[in-house]
Amino acid sequence: MKKNLLTIFLIFLISQLFAFCLAANEDKRQYLNLNFWEKFNDEILINNIEKAFENNPDLKIADSKIKESEKIVKLSLAEELPHINFEGMLGRTFASSDLLRGKNNFMINNYSQTRFLLPLTASYEIDIWGKNRLRTKSFKESEKMLKEDERAVYIALTSAIAADYFNLIKTDKTLELQKKLLKLNQKLLELTISKEKNGLATTDDILEIKNKTAQLEILVNNLESKKEIFENQLSYLMGDKLFSEVKRSDFENITLLNNVPEEINSSVIINRPDVKSSALNILRANYEAKSAKRDILPSFTIMGTLGFNGYSHGTHLFSPNSGLADLWIVPNFDIFDGGRKYHFMKLKKLEYKRAQDEYEKSVLSSIQEVNDALAITKKEKKNFKIASDIFEIQSQKLRLKEINKSIGLANELDYILYQQAQIIAQQKLVDDKINYVISTINLYKSIGGVDFTNSENL
């Protein structure tokens, strides 16, 4: 029965520990803001972010910093509590036979003694001025700052994954179109060589097309390398040690975000981790400045001893007659320390002033970043619209040229040139569409990971 109770207790304890870890993990998961990323309607993107959540080394380092900070707070709190320790001592005293004691020169012949001392000693600094409490509060604010830094890591990581992911899709599509251009140019070269044999083209025409073909081959090679780099970056961000193949969707399946705002209230910056961290830093520096100021004042420590003090062979060590107890208050005040505490106080006040200046700087730089990101988003949106119109125009011209070719009003060479023009327009469309997507990701990052598609958040 006892074994069963012990087993039940252990299972309960493990389940509670697992539930606690799971709750902490879910709390961190909120930093991913998956509700926002799901609006791209790309399950592969969500899976990549999930993999990064499980494996990314930067997230693990940020989590370790939080845990270290929690221990620092507990260490500071421990300094506010009484200290109790045990210091046992066994000693043997020897003296010459002419050892004298007292005014009458009382002599102790062949003096020697064994002493057993078993005390518990306690000390507690009375925090009259609250300096120790202020120091602990300072460490707590530092812990909150690290949590904001951790949230910033999550925002930066998810944004980087999404940006690299869509850039990889863009590279795939651009490479596909570039290979089509190269193939058409090679076909154009064959037709020009045939025309040159019939005296309808010159050698310069052939050399010009060969030069363009070589340039297109270089662009294909560059895109192949670029694609590999994006794959490597995504593998690193997802913590994939095998650097296996990165899955991604097709360009045609990309969904643009709806309800992208034309204007954003500057108050949205209060959600940014760096702004929150700067505000917390002011509190931290203020606590430290106050603690340093109060450290100049006198301190008072209560000290006490409780235990046993026995002699001889310790046969009566634990008897009532060997009891030992004392209690005293020790005041301490530095009359002269070379100005150390005074200058330390001044140093902390300067740090407090610097923290205020850094907060103002973070506010200004945040407003600038949000305004810049919004301006770029609006620009990319307009460029994408123009690129869409140009692509549609080139597609219509190509269809007309195809009709003319079918009735003998256009030759194969002209048709190839129109095909190339249409592909170049499509490449511009691909580039501008992805640039617009990435600009919305940068806008999300600039406002501190807030879903800007929901007007209630702005």
PyMOL commands that set and color helices and strands:
alter all, ss='L'
color gray80, all
select helices_A, chain A and resi 2-32+34-40+43-55+57-80+131-197+203-237+251-253+266-271+273-294+320-322+340-406+412-446+455-457
alter helices_A, ss='H'
color red, helices_A
select strands_A, chain A and resi 83-86+89-94+99-101+106-108+112-126+299-311+323-332
alter strands_A, ss='S'
color yellow, strands_A
deselect
rebuild
show_as cartoon
